[in-house]
């Protein structure tokens, strides 16, 4: 998780001059941030400086508004020492990336585990993901990774659902099960996760875990491509070029080849070069204009 927050919450925190209200336990970072939002909004109450969530909120304010990582680290340390899971999680992230303190992989792992054991879904996901390939002082343990990813996925963590879907798709740490991977990718894709939408396209086109349906597969690829996932953009281009799951359309194919190139893949592609030889200068110019317009409106990660 990057150290960011919802736009509305950021606006409130960045403009805050004080914190107030009592704290409650939080099962996710979003809940912790929403508690901070309530504290800032409710200026009638006096802040309880001994309250772990208040400590956490102080850390968030100085991190976002004051850009003071060292001070933020101190507040997150206080919240973590008081047993507040979101504070433990962010303290682990600060140790991991060396923000406001020296990087310390062991401390990062330890604090993240404390938060994960308390049920914080972001911490469970971070631990699970780290165990997939190994990270810091953790060696790869696919079975343990799947266990932690399942815990986070059960709480609705979208990234955990995608990583768990990958585990089922590849049979890594769990028995390979394309139906389970499809269901998990679908849950994430409905929340506009670009990679998950791409993988649904792949499974539909392959017929893995679901009846083969190239038209549905193309639709998922197109959705992913519109969310700016490069592999899907290439897949859409080639589908239009060959008429796979959609009517053949050379100009549309060239549009998506150009978008793929704009998305950091300018290398020459034999199938694109062959396609361009069949297009007129007017068609190439039209495709370029369409590609640039679509690219300008696409989300950036």
KETIMI-845536 format. One record per residue (C-alpha): residue number from 1; chain; z, x, y. Coordinates in Angstrom, 1 decimal. Example, Ala and Ser with C-alpha at 12.3 -4.5 7.8 and 13.67 -1.06 7.14 Angstrom:
residues 2
<atom pos="1" unit="A" pz="7.8" px="12.3" py="-4.5"/>
<atom pos="2" unit="A" pz="7.1" px="13.7" py="-1.1"/>
This chain:
residues 301
<atom pos="1" unit="A" pz="0.0" px="0.0" py="0.0"/>
<atom pos="2" unit="A" pz="-0.9" px="1.3" py="3.4"/>
<atom pos="3" unit="A" pz="1.8" px="1.1" py="6.1"/>
<atom pos="4" unit="A" pz="0.3" px="-1.9" py="7.8"/>
<atom pos="5" unit="A" pz="1.3" px="-5.6" py="8.2"/>
<atom pos="6" unit="A" pz="-0.2" px="-9.0" py="8.8"/>
<atom pos="7" unit="A" pz="-1.8" px="-9.2" py="12.3"/>
<atom pos="8" unit="A" pz="0.6" px="-11.8" py="13.6"/>
<atom pos="9" unit="A" pz="3.6" px="-9.9" py="12.4"/>
<atom pos="10" unit="A" pz="2.4" px="-6.7" py="13.9"/>
<atom pos="11" unit="A" pz="1.9" px="-8.3" py="17.2"/>
<atom pos="12" unit="A" pz="5.4" px="-9.7" py="17.2"/>
<atom pos="13" unit="A" pz="6.9" px="-6.4" py="16.0"/>
<atom pos="14" unit="A" pz="5.0" px="-4.2" py="18.4"/>
<atom pos="15" unit="A" pz="6.2" px="-6.3" py="21.3"/>
<atom pos="16" unit="A" pz="9.8" px="-6.6" py="20.1"/>
<atom pos="17" unit="A" pz="12.7" px="-5.4" py="22.2"/>
<atom pos="18" unit="A" pz="15.4" px="-6.4" py="19.8"/>
<atom pos="19" unit="A" pz="16.2" px="-7.7" py="16.3"/>
<atom pos="20" unit="A" pz="18.4" px="-10.6" py="15.4"/>
<atom pos="21" unit="A" pz="19.4" px="-13.0" py="12.6"/>
<atom pos="22" unit="A" pz="20.8" px="-12.5" py="9.1"/>
<atom pos="23" unit="A" pz="18.9" px="-11.0" py="6.2"/>
<atom pos="24" unit="A" pz="18.1" px="-12.2" py="2.7"/>
<atom pos="25" unit="A" pz="16.7" px="-10.6" py="-0.4"/>
<atom pos="26" unit="A" pz="13.0" px="-10.0" py="-0.5"/>
<atom pos="27" unit="A" pz="10.8" px="-10.0" py="-3.7"/>
<atom pos="28" unit="A" pz="7.7" px="-8.6" py="-1.9"/>
<atom pos="29" unit="A" pz="6.8" px="-6.6" py="1.1"/>
<atom pos="30" unit="A" pz="5.3" px="-9.7" py="2.7"/>
<atom pos="31" unit="A" pz="8.6" px="-11.5" py="2.4"/>
<atom pos="32" unit="A" pz="10.5" px="-8.6" py="3.9"/>
<atom pos="33" unit="A" pz="8.0" px="-8.5" py="6.9"/>
<atom pos="34" unit="A" pz="8.4" px="-12.3" py="7.3"/>
<atom pos="35" unit="A" pz="12.1" px="-11.8" py="7.5"/>
<atom pos="36" unit="A" pz="11.6" px="-9.3" py="10.3"/>
<atom pos="37" unit="A" pz="9.3" px="-11.7" py="12.1"/>
<atom pos="38" unit="A" pz="12.1" px="-14.3" py="12.0"/>
<atom pos="39" unit="A" pz="14.6" px="-11.8" py="13.3"/>
<atom pos="40" unit="A" pz="12.4" px="-10.9" py="16.2"/>
<atom pos="41" unit="A" pz="11.6" px="-14.5" py="17.0"/>
<atom pos="42" unit="A" pz="15.2" px="-15.7" py="16.9"/>
<atom pos="43" unit="A" pz="16.7" px="-13.8" py="19.9"/>
<atom pos="44" unit="A" pz="19.6" px="-16.2" py="20.2"/>
<atom pos="45" unit="A" pz="21.5" px="-14.5" py="17.4"/>
<atom pos="46" unit="A" pz="22.9" px="-11.0" py="17.5"/>
<atom pos="47" unit="A" pz="21.5" px="-8.5" py="15.1"/>
<atom pos="48" unit="A" pz="23.7" px="-7.4" py="12.3"/>
<atom pos="49" unit="A" pz="23.3" px="-3.7" py="12.2"/>
<atom pos="50" unit="A" pz="25.0" px="-3.4" py="8.8"/>
<atom pos="51" unit="A" pz="22.4" px="-5.8" py="7.3"/>
<atom pos="52" unit="A" pz="19.9" px="-3.9" py="5.1"/>
<atom pos="53" unit="A" pz="17.0" px="-6.0" py="6.2"/>
<atom pos="54" unit="A" pz="17.9" px="-5.4" py="9.8"/>
<atom pos="55" unit="A" pz="17.8" px="-1.6" py="9.0"/>
<atom pos="56" unit="A" pz="14.4" px="-2.1" py="7.4"/>
<atom pos="57" unit="A" pz="13.1" px="-4.0" py="10.4"/>
<atom pos="58" unit="A" pz="14.3" px="-1.3" py="12.8"/>
<atom pos="59" unit="A" pz="12.3" px="1.2" py="10.7"/>
<atom pos="60" unit="A" pz="9.2" px="-1.0" py="10.8"/>
<atom pos="61" unit="A" pz="9.5" px="-1.4" py="14.6"/>
<atom pos="62" unit="A" pz="9.8" px="2.4" py="15.3"/>
<atom pos="63" unit="A" pz="7.0" px="3.1" py="12.8"/>
<atom pos="64" unit="A" pz="4.5" px="0.6" py="14.3"/>
<atom pos="65" unit="A" pz="5.5" px="0.4" py="17.9"/>
<atom pos="66" unit="A" pz="7.0" px="3.9" py="18.6"/>
<atom pos="67" unit="A" pz="4.9" px="5.8" py="16.0"/>
<atom pos="68" unit="A" pz="8.0" px="7.7" py="15.2"/>
<atom pos="69" unit="A" pz="7.9" px="8.5" py="11.5"/>
<atom pos="70" unit="A" pz="11.1" px="10.6" py="11.5"/>
<atom pos="71" unit="A" pz="13.1" px="7.7" py="13.0"/>
<atom pos="72" unit="A" pz="11.5" px="5.2" py="10.7"/>
<atom pos="73" unit="A" pz="12.4" px="7.4" py="7.7"/>
<atom pos="74" unit="A" pz="16.0" px="7.4" py="8.8"/>
<atom pos="75" unit="A" pz="16.1" px="3.6" py="9.0"/>
<atom pos="76" unit="A" pz="14.3" px="3.1" py="5.7"/>
<atom pos="77" unit="A" pz="16.8" px="5.6" py="4.1"/>
<atom pos="78" unit="A" pz="19.7" px="3.5" py="5.4"/>
<atom pos="79" unit="A" pz="18.2" px="0.3" py="4.0"/>
<atom pos="80" unit="A" pz="17.4" px="2.1" py="0.7"/>
<atom pos="81" unit="A" pz="20.9" px="3.4" py="0.4"/>
<atom pos="82" unit="A" pz="22.2" px="-0.1" py="0.9"/>
<atom pos="83" unit="A" pz="20.1" px="-1.2" py="-2.1"/>
<atom pos="84" unit="A" pz="17.4" px="-3.0" py="-0.2"/>
<atom pos="85" unit="A" pz="14.2" px="-2.9" py="-2.4"/>
<atom pos="86" unit="A" pz="11.6" px="-3.0" py="0.4"/>
<atom pos="87" unit="A" pz="13.4" px="-0.1" py="2.0"/>
<atom pos="88" unit="A" pz="13.5" px="1.8" py="-1.3"/>
<atom pos="89" unit="A" pz="9.8" px="1.2" py="-1.7"/>
<atom pos="90" unit="A" pz="8.8" px="2.5" py="1.8"/>
<atom pos="91" unit="A" pz="11.2" px="5.4" py="1.5"/>
<atom pos="92" unit="A" pz="9.3" px="6.3" py="-1.7"/>
<atom pos="93" unit="A" pz="6.0" px="6.1" py="0.2"/>
<atom pos="94" unit="A" pz="7.3" px="8.3" py="3.0"/>
<atom pos="95" unit="A" pz="8.4" px="10.9" py="0.4"/>
<atom pos="96" unit="A" pz="5.1" px="10.6" py="-1.4"/>
<atom pos="97" unit="A" pz="2.9" px="11.2" py="1.7"/>
<atom pos="98" unit="A" pz="5.4" px="13.4" py="3.6"/>
<atom pos="99" unit="A" pz="5.8" px="11.0" py="6.5"/>
<atom pos="100" unit="A" pz="8.9" px="11.7" py="8.6"/>
<atom pos="101" unit="A" pz="10.1" px="14.1" py="6.0"/>
<atom pos="102" unit="A" pz="8.9" px="16.8" py="3.6"/>
<atom pos="103" unit="A" pz="6.8" px="15.5" py="0.7"/>
<atom pos="104" unit="A" pz="8.8" px="15.2" py="-2.5"/>
<atom pos="105" unit="A" pz="7.1" px="13.7" py="-5.6"/>
<atom pos="106" unit="A" pz="10.3" px="13.4" py="-7.5"/>
<atom pos="107" unit="A" pz="12.1" px="11.6" py="-4.7"/>
<atom pos="108" unit="A" pz="9.1" px="9.3" py="-4.3"/>
<atom pos="109" unit="A" pz="9.0" px="8.4" py="-7.9"/>
<atom pos="110" unit="A" pz="12.8" px="7.8" py="-8.0"/>
<atom pos="111" unit="A" pz="13.0" px="5.5" py="-5.0"/>
<atom pos="112" unit="A" pz="9.9" px="3.6" py="-6.1"/>
<atom pos="113" unit="A" pz="11.5" px="3.1" py="-9.5"/>
<atom pos="114" unit="A" pz="14.6" px="1.7" py="-7.9"/>
<atom pos="115" unit="A" pz="12.6" px="-0.9" py="-6.1"/>
<atom pos="116" unit="A" pz="10.5" px="-1.7" py="-9.1"/>
<atom pos="117" unit="A" pz="13.6" px="-2.3" py="-11.2"/>
<atom pos="118" unit="A" pz="14.7" px="-4.8" py="-8.6"/>
<atom pos="119" unit="A" pz="11.5" px="-6.7" py="-9.1"/>
<atom pos="120" unit="A" pz="9.5" px="-5.7" py="-6.0"/>
<atom pos="121" unit="A" pz="5.9" px="-6.3" py="-7.0"/>
<atom pos="122" unit="A" pz="4.4" px="-3.6" py="-4.8"/>
<atom pos="123" unit="A" pz="6.7" px="-1.0" py="-6.3"/>
<atom pos="124" unit="A" pz="5.9" px="-2.2" py="-9.8"/>
<atom pos="125" unit="A" pz="2.2" px="-1.9" py="-9.1"/>
<atom pos="126" unit="A" pz="2.6" px="1.6" py="-7.6"/>
<atom pos="127" unit="A" pz="4.5" px="2.7" py="-10.7"/>
<atom pos="128" unit="A" pz="2.0" px="1.1" py="-13.1"/>
<atom pos="129" unit="A" pz="-1.0" px="2.6" py="-11.3"/>
<atom pos="130" unit="A" pz="0.6" px="6.1" py="-11.3"/>
<atom pos="131" unit="A" pz="1.2" px="5.8" py="-15.0"/>
<atom pos="132" unit="A" pz="-2.4" px="5.0" py="-15.8"/>
<atom pos="133" unit="A" pz="-3.6" px="8.6" py="-15.2"/>
<atom pos="134" unit="A" pz="-0.5" px="10.4" py="-14.2"/>
<atom pos="135" unit="A" pz="0.7" px="11.1" py="-10.7"/>
<atom pos="136" unit="A" pz="3.3" px="13.3" py="-9.1"/>
<atom pos="137" unit="A" pz="5.9" px="14.0" py="-11.8"/>
<atom pos="138" unit="A" pz="4.7" px="11.1" py="-14.0"/>
<atom pos="139" unit="A" pz="2.6" px="11.9" py="-17.0"/>
<atom pos="140" unit="A" pz="0.0" px="9.4" py="-18.1"/>
<atom pos="141" unit="A" pz="1.4" px="6.6" py="-20.2"/>
<atom pos="142" unit="A" pz="-1.1" px="3.7" py="-20.5"/>
<atom pos="143" unit="A" pz="1.3" px="1.4" py="-22.4"/>
<atom pos="144" unit="A" pz="4.0" px="1.8" py="-19.8"/>
<atom pos="145" unit="A" pz="1.4" px="1.4" py="-17.1"/>
<atom pos="146" unit="A" pz="0.3" px="-1.9" py="-18.5"/>
<atom pos="147" unit="A" pz="3.9" px="-3.1" py="-18.8"/>
<atom pos="148" unit="A" pz="4.6" px="-2.5" py="-15.1"/>
<atom pos="149" unit="A" pz="1.2" px="-3.8" py="-14.0"/>
<atom pos="150" unit="A" pz="1.9" px="-7.0" py="-16.0"/>
<atom pos="151" unit="A" pz="5.2" px="-7.5" py="-14.2"/>
<atom pos="152" unit="A" pz="3.5" px="-7.1" py="-10.8"/>
<atom pos="153" unit="A" pz="0.6" px="-9.3" py="-11.8"/>
<atom pos="154" unit="A" pz="2.9" px="-12.0" py="-12.9"/>
<atom pos="155" unit="A" pz="4.2" px="-12.1" py="-9.3"/>
<atom pos="156" unit="A" pz="0.7" px="-12.5" py="-8.0"/>
<atom pos="157" unit="A" pz="0.0" px="-8.9" py="-6.9"/>
<atom pos="158" unit="A" pz="-3.7" px="-8.8" py="-6.6"/>
<atom pos="159" unit="A" pz="-4.1" px="-5.1" py="-7.1"/>
<atom pos="160" unit="A" pz="-2.0" px="-5.2" py="-10.2"/>
<atom pos="161" unit="A" pz="-4.1" px="-8.0" py="-11.6"/>
<atom pos="162" unit="A" pz="-7.2" px="-5.9" py="-11.1"/>
<atom pos="163" unit="A" pz="-5.7" px="-2.8" py="-12.6"/>
<atom pos="164" unit="A" pz="-4.4" px="-4.8" py="-15.6"/>
<atom pos="165" unit="A" pz="-7.9" px="-6.3" py="-16.0"/>
<atom pos="166" unit="A" pz="-9.3" px="-2.8" py="-16.1"/>
<atom pos="167" unit="A" pz="-6.7" px="-2.0" py="-18.8"/>
<atom pos="168" unit="A" pz="-7.8" px="-5.0" py="-20.9"/>
<atom pos="169" unit="A" pz="-11.5" px="-4.3" py="-20.3"/>
<atom pos="170" unit="A" pz="-11.3" px="-0.7" py="-21.4"/>
<atom pos="171" unit="A" pz="-8.5" px="-1.1" py="-24.0"/>
<atom pos="172" unit="A" pz="-6.3" px="1.3" py="-22.2"/>
<atom pos="173" unit="A" pz="-2.6" px="0.8" py="-23.1"/>
<atom pos="174" unit="A" pz="-3.3" px="-2.6" py="-24.5"/>
<atom pos="175" unit="A" pz="-5.7" px="-4.0" py="-27.1"/>
<atom pos="176" unit="A" pz="-9.2" px="-4.5" py="-25.6"/>
<atom pos="177" unit="A" pz="-9.6" px="-8.2" py="-24.7"/>
<atom pos="178" unit="A" pz="-12.6" px="-9.2" py="-22.6"/>
<atom pos="179" unit="A" pz="-11.3" px="-12.7" py="-22.2"/>
<atom pos="180" unit="A" pz="-8.1" px="-11.5" py="-20.6"/>
<atom pos="181" unit="A" pz="-9.9" px="-9.1" py="-18.3"/>
<atom pos="182" unit="A" pz="-12.3" px="-11.8" py="-17.2"/>
<atom pos="183" unit="A" pz="-9.4" px="-14.2" py="-16.4"/>
<atom pos="184" unit="A" pz="-7.6" px="-11.5" py="-14.4"/>
<atom pos="185" unit="A" pz="-10.7" px="-10.4" py="-12.5"/>
<atom pos="186" unit="A" pz="-11.3" px="-14.1" py="-11.8"/>
<atom pos="187" unit="A" pz="-7.9" px="-14.5" py="-10.3"/>
<atom pos="188" unit="A" pz="-8.5" px="-11.5" py="-8.0"/>
<atom pos="189" unit="A" pz="-12.1" px="-12.4" py="-7.1"/>
<atom pos="190" unit="A" pz="-11.0" px="-15.9" py="-5.9"/>
<atom pos="191" unit="A" pz="-8.9" px="-13.9" py="-3.3"/>
<atom pos="192" unit="A" pz="-12.1" px="-12.0" py="-2.2"/>
<atom pos="193" unit="A" pz="-11.4" px="-8.8" py="-4.1"/>
<atom pos="194" unit="A" pz="-14.8" px="-7.1" py="-4.0"/>
<atom pos="195" unit="A" pz="-14.4" px="-5.0" py="-7.1"/>
<atom pos="196" unit="A" pz="-13.1" px="-7.9" py="-9.1"/>
<atom pos="197" unit="A" pz="-16.1" px="-10.0" py="-8.1"/>
<atom pos="198" unit="A" pz="-18.3" px="-7.1" py="-9.2"/>
<atom pos="199" unit="A" pz="-16.7" px="-6.9" py="-12.6"/>
<atom pos="200" unit="A" pz="-17.1" px="-10.7" py="-13.1"/>
<atom pos="201" unit="A" pz="-20.8" px="-10.1" py="-12.5"/>
<atom pos="202" unit="A" pz="-20.9" px="-7.4" py="-15.0"/>
<atom pos="203" unit="A" pz="-19.1" px="-9.4" py="-17.7"/>
<atom pos="204" unit="A" pz="-21.3" px="-12.5" py="-17.0"/>
<atom pos="205" unit="A" pz="-24.4" px="-10.4" py="-17.4"/>
<atom pos="206" unit="A" pz="-23.2" px="-8.6" py="-20.5"/>
<atom pos="207" unit="A" pz="-21.7" px="-11.7" py="-22.1"/>
<atom pos="208" unit="A" pz="-18.4" px="-9.9" py="-22.6"/>
<atom pos="209" unit="A" pz="-15.5" px="-12.3" py="-22.9"/>
<atom pos="210" unit="A" pz="-17.6" px="-15.2" py="-21.7"/>
<atom pos="211" unit="A" pz="-21.0" px="-16.8" py="-22.5"/>
<atom pos="212" unit="A" pz="-23.8" px="-14.6" py="-21.2"/>
<atom pos="213" unit="A" pz="-25.1" px="-16.1" py="-17.9"/>
<atom pos="214" unit="A" pz="-27.2" px="-13.8" py="-15.8"/>
<atom pos="215" unit="A" pz="-27.6" px="-16.3" py="-13.0"/>
<atom pos="216" unit="A" pz="-23.8" px="-16.6" py="-12.7"/>
<atom pos="217" unit="A" pz="-23.6" px="-12.8" py="-13.0"/>
<atom pos="218" unit="A" pz="-26.0" px="-12.4" py="-10.1"/>
<atom pos="219" unit="A" pz="-24.0" px="-14.8" py="-8.0"/>
<atom pos="220" unit="A" pz="-20.8" px="-12.7" py="-8.5"/>
<atom pos="221" unit="A" pz="-22.7" px="-9.5" py="-7.7"/>
<atom pos="222" unit="A" pz="-24.0" px="-11.1" py="-4.5"/>
<atom pos="223" unit="A" pz="-20.5" px="-12.2" py="-3.5"/>
<atom pos="224" unit="A" pz="-19.2" px="-8.7" py="-4.1"/>
<atom pos="225" unit="A" pz="-22.1" px="-7.2" py="-2.3"/>
<atom pos="226" unit="A" pz="-21.3" px="-9.4" py="0.7"/>
<atom pos="227" unit="A" pz="-17.8" px="-8.0" py="0.6"/>
<atom pos="228" unit="A" pz="-19.3" px="-4.6" py="1.0"/>
<atom pos="229" unit="A" pz="-18.8" px="-3.2" py="-2.5"/>
<atom pos="230" unit="A" pz="-21.5" px="-0.5" py="-2.9"/>
<atom pos="231" unit="A" pz="-22.1" px="-0.8" py="-6.7"/>
<atom pos="232" unit="A" pz="-22.7" px="-4.5" py="-6.3"/>
<atom pos="233" unit="A" pz="-25.1" px="-3.9" py="-3.5"/>
<atom pos="234" unit="A" pz="-27.2" px="-1.7" py="-5.7"/>
<atom pos="235" unit="A" pz="-26.9" px="-4.2" py="-8.5"/>
<atom pos="236" unit="A" pz="-28.2" px="-7.0" py="-6.2"/>
<atom pos="237" unit="A" pz="-31.1" px="-4.8" py="-5.1"/>
<atom pos="238" unit="A" pz="-32.1" px="-4.1" py="-8.6"/>
<atom pos="239" unit="A" pz="-31.7" px="-7.8" py="-9.6"/>
<atom pos="240" unit="A" pz="-34.0" px="-8.9" py="-6.8"/>
<atom pos="241" unit="A" pz="-36.5" px="-6.2" py="-7.7"/>
<atom pos="242" unit="A" pz="-36.6" px="-7.1" py="-11.4"/>
<atom pos="243" unit="A" pz="-35.9" px="-10.8" py="-11.1"/>
<atom pos="244" unit="A" pz="-32.7" px="-10.7" py="-13.1"/>
<atom pos="245" unit="A" pz="-30.6" px="-13.8" py="-12.6"/>
<atom pos="246" unit="A" pz="-32.6" px="-14.6" py="-9.5"/>
<atom pos="247" unit="A" pz="-36.3" px="-15.0" py="-8.5"/>
<atom pos="248" unit="A" pz="-38.0" px="-11.7" py="-7.9"/>
<atom pos="249" unit="A" pz="-38.1" px="-10.9" py="-4.2"/>
<atom pos="250" unit="A" pz="-39.2" px="-7.4" py="-3.2"/>
<atom pos="251" unit="A" pz="-38.2" px="-7.7" py="0.4"/>
<atom pos="252" unit="A" pz="-34.7" px="-8.9" py="-0.5"/>
<atom pos="253" unit="A" pz="-34.5" px="-6.0" py="-2.9"/>
<atom pos="254" unit="A" pz="-35.4" px="-3.6" py="-0.1"/>
<atom pos="255" unit="A" pz="-32.8" px="-5.2" py="2.2"/>
<atom pos="256" unit="A" pz="-30.0" px="-4.5" py="-0.3"/>
<atom pos="257" unit="A" pz="-31.3" px="-1.0" py="-1.1"/>
<atom pos="258" unit="A" pz="-31.1" px="-0.2" py="2.6"/>
<atom pos="259" unit="A" pz="-27.6" px="-1.7" py="2.8"/>
<atom pos="260" unit="A" pz="-26.5" px="0.4" py="-0.2"/>
<atom pos="261" unit="A" pz="-27.9" px="3.5" py="1.7"/>
<atom pos="262" unit="A" pz="-26.0" px="2.5" py="4.9"/>
<atom pos="263" unit="A" pz="-22.9" px="2.2" py="2.8"/>
<atom pos="264" unit="A" pz="-22.8" px="6.0" py="2.1"/>
<atom pos="265" unit="A" pz="-25.5" px="6.3" py="-0.5"/>
<atom pos="266" unit="A" pz="-28.6" px="7.7" py="1.3"/>
<atom pos="267" unit="A" pz="-29.8" px="9.6" py="-1.8"/>
<atom pos="268" unit="A" pz="-33.4" px="8.9" py="-3.0"/>
<atom pos="269" unit="A" pz="-33.7" px="6.4" py="-5.8"/>
<atom pos="270" unit="A" pz="-36.8" px="6.3" py="-7.9"/>
<atom pos="271" unit="A" pz="-36.9" px="2.5" py="-8.3"/>
<atom pos="272" unit="A" pz="-36.5" px="2.1" py="-4.5"/>
<atom pos="273" unit="A" pz="-39.2" px="4.6" py="-3.8"/>
<atom pos="274" unit="A" pz="-41.5" px="2.7" py="-6.3"/>
<atom pos="275" unit="A" pz="-40.7" px="-0.6" py="-4.6"/>
<atom pos="276" unit="A" pz="-41.4" px="0.6" py="-1.1"/>
<atom pos="277" unit="A" pz="-44.9" px="1.6" py="-2.1"/>
<atom pos="278" unit="A" pz="-45.6" px="-2.1" py="-2.8"/>
<atom pos="279" unit="A" pz="-44.4" px="-3.2" py="0.6"/>
<atom pos="280" unit="A" pz="-46.4" px="-3.4" py="3.9"/>
<atom pos="281" unit="A" pz="-45.1" px="-1.7" py="7.1"/>
<atom pos="282" unit="A" pz="-44.2" px="-5.2" py="8.4"/>
<atom pos="283" unit="A" pz="-42.2" px="-6.0" py="5.3"/>
<atom pos="284" unit="A" pz="-40.4" px="-2.7" py="5.5"/>
<atom pos="285" unit="A" pz="-39.6" px="-3.3" py="9.2"/>
<atom pos="286" unit="A" pz="-38.3" px="-6.8" py="8.4"/>
<atom pos="287" unit="A" pz="-36.2" px="-5.5" py="5.6"/>
<atom pos="288" unit="A" pz="-34.7" px="-2.8" py="7.8"/>
<atom pos="289" unit="A" pz="-33.8" px="-5.3" py="10.5"/>
<atom pos="290" unit="A" pz="-32.2" px="-7.7" py="8.0"/>
<atom pos="291" unit="A" pz="-30.2" px="-4.9" py="6.4"/>
<atom pos="292" unit="A" pz="-28.9" px="-3.6" py="9.7"/>
<atom pos="293" unit="A" pz="-27.9" px="-7.2" py="10.8"/>
<atom pos="294" unit="A" pz="-26.1" px="-7.8" py="7.5"/>
<atom pos="295" unit="A" pz="-24.4" px="-4.4" py="7.5"/>
<atom pos="296" unit="A" pz="-23.1" px="-4.9" py="11.0"/>
<atom pos="297" unit="A" pz="-21.3" px="-8.2" py="9.9"/>
<atom pos="298" unit="A" pz="-19.8" px="-6.9" py="6.7"/>
<atom pos="299" unit="A" pz="-16.1" px="-6.2" py="6.3"/>
<atom pos="300" unit="A" pz="-14.9" px="-2.6" py="6.4"/>
<atom pos="301" unit="A" pz="-12.1" px="-1.5" py="4.2"/>
